[in-house]
Amino acid sequence: KGEVTVRNNTGETIVEGHLRLGSKVFDLSSLRAAKSRAFPFQSAESSPGEYQLSLTLANHYQAVQSIGSIRNGMDYHDTLLIEKDSLTLESSQTPSGNKNLTYKGTRSKKLKFFL
């Protein structure tokens, strides 16, 4: 199982956007600047997979990027930070059924906006 929280730190409202994870598509439309939205998911249904982001800001700029990986057998508590020039994944992973072991990591990718 898992949960991903998406935080909009672009300074603009996301007027249209989606986060795809496997066959699941989460709606990011109308996500205001400095606000977050959380989405639960089942890692077994999303594995193997990655977070695929596509969005349009209020200023009409668009971006598409992917980051991270989801594997079956892990529980996820992830945060995606959407910045003006980067997409950052802060991930906390625990093997299913083992609350004593946690893997934490951060990964960033450039986010290029286009008209």
Secondary structure, DSSP 8 states (H G I E B T S, - for coil): -EEEEEEE-SSS-EEEEEEEETTEEEE-TTB-TT-EEEEEE-HHHH-SEEEEEEEEETTS-EEEEEEEEE-TTEEEEEEEEE-SSEEEEEEEEEETT-TT--EEEEEEEE---B-
